[in-house]
Amino acid sequence: MSTQTESAVRYEKDADGIVTLTMDDPNASANTMNEAYARAMEAAVDRLAEEVGAEGSDVKGVDRQREEDLLRRVVTSRA
């Protein structure tokens, strides 16, 4: 299992290629949609877009139209 820690959004991909994003700020007693969350979610979405777009991606359950929409949003947000 692949896990990203020390972040307000935990990114986990299991052996079946299923990605789970969990909001869990290790530095706060309650989860809030603050600056740390925004940075962590952007990083998680960027990572997911890269993994989905990679040749031979093992991420499962991605609708190709949604994949295109996700990639378009990532590119647009960087412009």
Secondary structure, DSSP 8 states (H G I E B T S, - for coil): -EEE-SSSEEEEE-TTS-EEEEE--TT-SS---SHHHHHHHHHHHHHHHHHHHSTT----S--HHHHHHHHHHHHHHH-
